[in-house]
Structures are given as C-alpha cells and as structure tokens.
Amino acid sequence: MSDLLENFKLPLVNAHCHAAMIAFKGLAEDKPLKEWLEKYIWPLERKMVNKEMVKTETKKAIKEMKRNKIAFFADMYFFEDQVAEAAIEENMPVLIGEVLLDFPTPSYKNFNEGLLITEKLLDKYKNHCLIKTSVAPHSIYTVSSEHLVEAKKLAKKYNVIYHIHCSETKQEFDDCLKKYNKTPVQYLEKLGVLDEKTLLAHCVWLDDKDIKILSKRKVKVAHCPLSNSKLGSGIAPIVKLLKNNVLVCLGTDGAGSSNRLDIWEAGKYAALSQKAINLDPTVLPIKEVIKMLTINGMKALGLEILNGKNIKQWEKELQKNNYSFLYSSNFS
C-alpha cells in the first residue's frame, strides 16, 4: 500500500474477518462457496486447525492488517481465545466470536459446547481494554433455528453483537425459500434475532421486503465485495440498503476467499462495483465509502473511540476532509 496512508490515522475497520484463514490463501481458487467450503476449506480445517495454528496465523493476519492501516477487526473463527492472545501480543483491538455450528469443529464437539466456550469468553474479556466479544453463529444452513435463538439469548444476556453470515449466495436464498417459504432475512426475523445489535455479513441476495426489515430493525450489514466476487456469489444491493437507511460497513472476509486483508481495497471495489451494476457513476460517492470504511464500522461494532478520537470527533473530521485523494490514488 502507498506510503500516503502513513500520515493519516483514519479509523479503518474490518467488520468481518476470519483472520487465521490467511493460512488457506490461494489454496482453493476459482470455486463457488459450497464447493469451496465442503471440498476444500472444511477438510483443510479438520486437518490443520488447532490452538497453535490459530494463534500463529492470526498474528500473521494482524501484521498484514496493520501494514494496511486497519485499526480494528471483527473475527469469527475457532479457538478465539487464541485470537485474543494474538491480538493482545500484537497490541491490536479486536471483536472476537467463537463460530458456532451444529456439527463437531476443531475446537468443540457440539453446539452446546461451543456456546459454553462463548460464554467463558464473554466473562473473561468483558472489561478488557483491547478485546470485545460477540456471539457468532455461522449461518442459517449450519445452525438450527433452536440454536440460533439460544445464541441470541446469550448475546442479549451480555448485551453484545450477534454476528452471523446471511444471504451470501443464491443457493442459500433459494434453499431457505424452499424450506421455510421465507428468505433468510425473513426467517431470522421470524426467529426474533434481528435488532440493532445484529451484524449480518454479506447480504448479497435480498428482496425489497428484506431491506425494509433490516431498516426497521436497525440491523447492521458487513459488506464483503471482494470475497463475494471471487466466490461468484454476486454483488450486494448496497445502494438500495443505503437509500433505506441501513448502516453498511466493510469487511475483507478471510484471506482464503479474498486473498488480501486490505479494507481500503474492499472499499474501492465496493464503490466501483456499485457504479457498474447500477450503470451510474454518481452512486456510492467517495464520501460514503470513507464512512463505510471507518465510522460505520465503529457504529456497527459498538466502538466509542478508535485511533484517539470518538465517533463524533471522527464525523467532524470526515465532514472537513473526505480524503478523496486517498481513494483516487494508485495503491500497490
């Protein structure tokens, strides 16, 4: 990345990441999500993922994020206590979330054990200066309705973020319609898990009713355009979300599906892709992209202060200077 950023301490927020997956960078190229997960990533995780691997690879990921001036990231993976340890050793603030699934994972045998691990993390880091904790069920297709509700109850008990993948692919969208006669967003709405403390990653496949629900419930969306494009999942309707006052922030996703942990690159691509699919160069202007990169992420993750300033101070700073010269510069 250009040295231009060296002189600017913008609070760049990576609102959705699987840091330790930097170990899988380049190991499953040109595959759709379902095949990418089931034939490549999940088998690799069963073989490779353990405490030591997660800590070692997370430290590598943090170093890359720091080089790209990311000031905070939201993580969802296994052995999140080791993610916290890595972040503390690297002096990097993070929102951790032990990913919850209904089948055995490298870090637990079943959902209930995963939920117990989550509660221990919530207690352990509740007053930590660098570590924030979330409740992180993986998705509607890997976690039962009963367990999705249990996870939300725990999130409410501790008043923390409920972080989940949602409507990432057309197959997920279509399968949910077939099974429940509802879209993924409408299904989560029926379960009662959508509110201002809910962070949905991806939201590529949405209909107009979904967007109205997200707006009404003040749900936050973490847009991951590089990962969604690489996996052929599609381009999220960001312009429609913003027109309906849905707060959108940005994530890199894991380096296994996006190759780089560069939130500025994600922001630039987010803007360019929206201009392209809407056939309109005026949509998603630079000023809005900068907000998505920074204060929107702070708001979505409940961060009061980042890089020495609170949200109100950063809002004034961004009004004064939209940093358009950074957006238009050639980063390498």
C-alpha positions as CSV (number, residue, x, y, z in Angstrom):
1,M,0.0,0.0,0.0
2,S,1.2,3.5,-0.7
3,D,3.1,5.5,1.9
4,L,0.3,8.1,1.5
5,L,-1.6,6.4,4.3
6,E,1.4,6.7,6.7
7,N,0.4,10.3,7.5
8,F,-3.3,9.6,8.2
9,K,-4.7,7.8,11.2
10,L,-8.2,7.1,9.8
11,P,-10.0,4.5,12.0
12,L,-10.2,1.8,9.3
13,V,-12.4,-1.0,10.5
14,N,-12.5,-4.6,9.1
15,A,-16.0,-5.6,10.2
16,H,-15.9,-9.2,9.1
17,C,-12.9,-11.4,9.1
18,H,-11.6,-14.9,9.7
19,A,-8.0,-14.0,10.4
20,A,-6.4,-17.4,10.8
21,M,-7.7,-18.4,7.4
22,I,-4.7,-16.5,6.0
23,A,-3.2,-20.0,6.1
24,F,-5.5,-21.0,3.2
25,K,-4.7,-18.1,0.9
26,G,-4.6,-19.4,-2.6
27,L,-5.4,-23.0,-1.8
28,A,-8.9,-23.1,-3.3
29,E,-9.1,-20.8,-6.3
30,D,-12.0,-20.4,-8.8
31,K,-14.6,-22.3,-6.7
32,P,-18.2,-21.4,-5.7
33,L,-18.8,-21.1,-2.0
34,K,-20.5,-24.5,-1.4
35,E,-17.7,-26.4,-3.2
36,W,-15.0,-24.1,-1.7
37,L,-16.3,-24.9,1.8
38,E,-17.2,-28.6,1.6
39,K,-14.4,-29.9,-0.6
40,Y,-11.5,-27.7,0.3
41,I,-11.8,-25.5,3.4
42,W,-13.7,-27.7,5.9
43,P,-11.4,-30.7,5.1
44,L,-8.3,-28.5,5.5
45,E,-9.6,-27.1,8.8
46,R,-10.2,-30.6,10.2
47,K,-6.6,-31.4,9.4
48,M,-4.8,-28.2,10.2
49,V,-6.7,-26.1,12.8
50,N,-5.6,-26.2,16.4
51,K,-4.7,-23.7,19.1
52,E,-1.2,-23.2,17.9
53,M,-2.2,-22.8,14.3
54,V,-4.9,-20.2,15.0
55,K,-2.6,-18.1,17.2
56,T,0.3,-18.2,14.7
57,E,-1.8,-17.5,11.7
58,T,-3.8,-14.8,13.4
59,K,-0.6,-13.0,14.2
60,K,0.4,-13.1,10.6
61,A,-3.0,-11.7,9.6
62,I,-2.7,-8.9,12.2
63,K,0.6,-7.9,10.8
64,E,-0.9,-7.7,7.3
65,M,-3.8,-5.7,8.5
66,K,-1.5,-3.3,10.4
67,R,0.5,-2.8,7.2
68,N,-2.8,-1.8,5.5
69,K,-3.6,0.6,8.4
70,I,-6.6,-1.4,9.7
71,A,-7.2,-0.2,13.3
72,F,-9.8,-2.8,14.4
73,F,-11.2,-6.1,13.1
74,A,-14.2,-8.3,13.9
75,D,-13.2,-12.0,13.9
76,M,-15.2,-15.2,13.7
77,Y,-13.4,-18.5,13.9
78,F,-12.3,-21.4,16.1
79,F,-10.1,-21.1,19.2
80,E,-11.0,-17.4,19.6
81,D,-9.2,-17.3,22.9
82,Q,-6.0,-17.7,20.9
83,V,-7.1,-14.9,18.6
84,A,-7.5,-12.7,21.6
85,E,-4.0,-13.7,22.8
86,A,-2.5,-12.9,19.4
87,A,-4.3,-9.6,19.4
88,I,-3.0,-8.7,22.8
89,E,0.6,-9.6,21.9
90,E,0.3,-7.5,18.7
91,N,-1.5,-4.7,20.5
92,M,-4.4,-4.9,18.1
93,P,-8.0,-4.3,19.2
94,V,-10.5,-6.9,18.1
95,L,-14.1,-8.2,18.4
96,I,-13.8,-12.0,18.8
97,G,-16.5,-14.6,18.3
98,E,-16.2,-18.3,18.5
99,V,-18.0,-19.5,15.4
100,L,-21.0,-21.7,16.4
101,L,-22.0,-24.7,14.3
102,D,-24.3,-27.7,14.8
103,F,-21.5,-30.2,14.0
104,P,-18.1,-31.0,15.5
105,T,-15.4,-28.4,14.9
106,P,-11.7,-28.3,15.7
107,S,-12.5,-26.5,19.0
108,Y,-15.6,-28.3,20.3
109,K,-17.8,-31.4,19.8
110,N,-21.2,-29.8,19.5
111,F,-23.2,-26.6,19.6
112,N,-23.7,-26.6,23.3
113,E,-20.0,-26.9,24.0
114,G,-19.4,-24.1,21.6
115,L,-21.9,-21.9,23.4
116,L,-20.2,-22.6,26.7
117,I,-16.9,-21.6,25.2
118,T,-18.5,-18.4,24.0
119,E,-19.9,-17.6,27.5
120,K,-16.5,-18.1,29.0
121,L,-15.0,-15.7,26.5
122,L,-17.7,-13.2,27.3
123,D,-16.9,-13.4,31.0
124,K,-13.1,-13.4,30.6
125,Y,-12.9,-10.3,28.3
126,K,-15.9,-8.3,29.5
127,N,-13.7,-5.5,30.8
128,H,-10.6,-5.9,28.6
129,C,-9.2,-2.7,27.0
130,L,-8.4,-4.4,23.7
131,I,-10.8,-7.4,23.4
132,K,-14.5,-7.2,22.7
133,T,-16.6,-10.3,22.4
134,S,-19.6,-11.3,20.3
135,V,-21.9,-14.3,19.9
136,A,-21.3,-15.7,16.4
137,P,-23.5,-18.5,14.9
138,H,-22.2,-19.3,11.5
139,S,-25.3,-19.3,9.3
140,I,-28.9,-20.5,8.9
141,Y,-27.7,-23.5,6.9
142,T,-25.3,-24.8,9.6
143,V,-27.2,-23.8,12.8
144,S,-30.7,-24.9,13.7
145,S,-33.5,-22.5,14.4
146,E,-33.5,-23.5,18.1
147,H,-29.7,-22.9,18.4
148,L,-29.9,-19.6,16.5
149,V,-32.4,-18.4,19.2
150,E,-30.2,-19.8,22.0
151,A,-27.3,-17.8,20.7
152,K,-29.3,-14.6,20.5
153,K,-30.5,-15.1,24.1
154,L,-26.8,-15.3,25.2
155,A,-26.0,-12.2,23.2
156,K,-28.8,-10.3,24.8
157,K,-27.8,-11.5,28.3
158,Y,-24.4,-9.9,27.8
159,N,-25.6,-7.0,25.5
160,V,-23.1,-7.9,22.7
161,I,-23.1,-8.2,19.0
162,Y,-24.8,-11.1,17.3
163,H,-22.6,-11.8,14.3
164,I,-23.8,-14.2,11.5
165,H,-23.4,-14.8,7.8
166,C,-26.6,-14.2,5.9
167,S,-27.9,-14.4,2.3
168,E,-24.4,-14.9,0.9
169,T,-25.4,-17.0,-2.1
170,K,-28.4,-17.5,-4.4
171,Q,-28.4,-21.2,-3.3
172,E,-28.8,-20.2,0.4
173,F,-31.6,-17.8,-0.6
174,D,-33.4,-20.3,-2.8
175,D,-33.0,-23.2,-0.3
176,C,-34.4,-21.1,2.5
177,L,-37.4,-20.1,0.4
178,K,-38.0,-23.8,-0.5
179,K,-37.6,-25.0,3.1
180,Y,-39.4,-22.2,5.1
181,N,-41.2,-20.2,2.4
182,K,-39.2,-17.2,3.6
183,T,-35.9,-15.5,2.6
184,P,-33.0,-15.8,5.0
185,V,-33.7,-12.4,6.4
186,Q,-37.4,-13.1,6.8
187,Y,-36.5,-16.4,8.5
188,L,-34.2,-14.6,11.0
189,E,-36.9,-12.0,11.6
190,K,-39.4,-14.7,12.4
191,L,-36.9,-16.2,14.9
192,G,-36.7,-12.8,16.6
193,V,-32.9,-12.4,16.3
194,L,-32.8,-9.2,14.3
195,D,-32.2,-5.9,16.1
196,E,-29.7,-3.1,16.4
197,K,-27.1,-5.4,17.9
198,T,-27.2,-7.8,14.9
199,L,-24.4,-7.7,12.4
200,L,-25.2,-9.6,9.1
201,A,-22.2,-10.5,6.9
202,H,-22.7,-10.4,3.2
203,C,-26.4,-9.9,2.4
204,V,-25.8,-10.3,-1.3
205,W,-29.3,-11.8,-2.0
206,L,-32.0,-9.5,-0.7
207,D,-35.5,-8.6,-1.8
208,D,-37.3,-5.3,-1.1
209,K,-39.1,-6.8,1.9
210,D,-35.8,-7.9,3.4
211,I,-34.3,-4.4,3.1
212,K,-37.3,-2.9,4.8
213,I,-36.9,-5.4,7.7
214,L,-33.2,-4.6,8.1
215,S,-34.0,-0.9,8.1
216,K,-36.9,-1.3,10.6
217,R,-34.8,-3.5,13.0
218,K,-31.7,-1.3,12.6
219,V,-29.6,-4.3,11.6
220,K,-26.0,-3.6,10.5
221,V,-24.6,-5.1,7.3
222,A,-20.9,-6.0,6.8
223,H,-20.3,-5.9,3.0
224,C,-17.5,-8.1,1.7
225,P,-17.4,-7.3,-2.0
226,L,-14.0,-9.0,-2.8
227,S,-14.9,-12.3,-1.3
228,N,-18.4,-12.2,-2.8
229,S,-17.0,-11.6,-6.3
230,K,-14.2,-14.1,-6.0
231,L,-16.6,-16.9,-5.0
232,G,-19.1,-15.9,-7.7
233,S,-21.8,-15.1,-5.0
234,G,-22.9,-11.8,-6.6
235,I,-22.8,-8.1,-5.7
236,A,-24.9,-6.9,-2.7
237,P,-27.5,-4.2,-3.3
238,I,-25.6,-1.6,-1.3
239,V,-27.2,1.4,-3.0
240,K,-30.7,0.2,-2.0
241,L,-29.6,-0.6,1.5
242,L,-28.2,3.0,2.0
243,K,-31.3,4.5,0.5
244,N,-33.3,2.7,3.1
245,N,-31.0,3.9,5.9
246,V,-29.4,0.6,6.6
247,L,-25.9,1.1,8.1
248,V,-23.4,-0.7,5.9
249,C,-19.8,-1.2,6.9
250,L,-17.0,-3.2,5.2
251,G,-15.2,-6.5,5.7
252,T,-12.4,-8.3,3.9
253,D,-13.7,-11.8,4.9
254,G,-10.9,-14.3,5.3
255,A,-7.8,-14.1,3.2
256,G,-8.7,-17.6,1.9
257,S,-11.6,-16.1,0.0
258,S,-10.4,-12.5,-0.6
259,N,-6.6,-13.1,-0.8
260,R,-5.8,-9.7,0.8
261,L,-6.7,-8.3,4.2
262,D,-7.0,-4.8,2.8
263,I,-10.1,-2.9,3.8
264,W,-9.2,0.1,1.6
265,E,-9.1,-2.2,-1.4
266,A,-12.5,-3.6,-0.4
267,G,-13.9,-0.1,-0.2
268,K,-12.6,1.0,-3.5
269,Y,-14.0,-2.2,-5.2
270,A,-17.3,-1.7,-3.3
271,A,-17.7,1.7,-4.9
272,L,-16.6,0.6,-8.4
273,S,-18.9,-2.4,-8.5
274,Q,-21.9,-0.4,-7.4
275,K,-21.3,2.1,-10.1
276,A,-21.0,-0.7,-12.6
277,I,-24.1,-2.7,-11.7
278,N,-26.2,0.5,-11.4
279,L,-24.9,2.0,-14.6
280,D,-24.4,5.2,-12.7
281,P,-21.1,6.8,-11.7
282,T,-22.8,9.0,-9.1
283,V,-23.9,6.2,-6.8
284,L,-21.8,5.3,-3.7
285,P,-19.8,8.5,-3.7
286,I,-16.3,8.7,-2.2
287,K,-17.6,10.4,1.0
288,E,-20.0,7.5,1.7
289,V,-17.2,4.9,1.0
290,I,-15.0,6.6,3.6
291,K,-17.8,6.4,6.1
292,M,-18.3,2.7,5.4
293,L,-14.5,2.2,5.9
294,T,-14.5,4.0,9.2
295,I,-17.3,5.3,11.4
296,N,-19.9,2.9,10.1
297,G,-17.7,0.1,11.2
298,M,-17.2,1.8,14.6
299,K,-21.0,2.1,15.0
300,A,-21.7,-1.4,13.8
301,L,-19.3,-2.9,16.3
302,G,-20.1,-0.6,19.2
303,L,-16.7,1.2,19.3
304,E,-16.7,4.6,21.0
305,I,-13.1,5.5,20.4
306,L,-10.6,4.4,17.8
307,N,-7.2,6.0,16.9
308,G,-7.6,8.5,19.6
309,K,-10.9,10.1,18.7
310,N,-14.5,9.3,19.4
311,I,-17.2,8.8,16.7
312,K,-18.4,12.5,16.9
313,Q,-14.9,13.7,16.5
314,W,-14.3,11.4,13.5
315,E,-17.6,12.5,12.0
316,K,-16.4,16.2,12.2
317,E,-13.1,15.2,10.7
318,L,-14.7,13.4,7.8
319,Q,-17.0,16.3,7.1
320,K,-14.0,18.6,7.0
321,N,-12.0,16.3,4.6
322,N,-13.5,13.4,2.7
323,Y,-10.0,12.0,1.8
324,S,-10.9,11.7,-1.9
325,F,-7.2,11.9,-2.9
326,L,-6.6,8.7,-1.0
327,Y,-9.4,6.9,-2.8
328,S,-8.2,8.0,-6.2
329,S,-4.5,7.2,-5.6
330,N,-2.9,4.2,-7.0
331,F,-2.3,1.7,-4.2
332,S,0.0,-1.2,-4.8
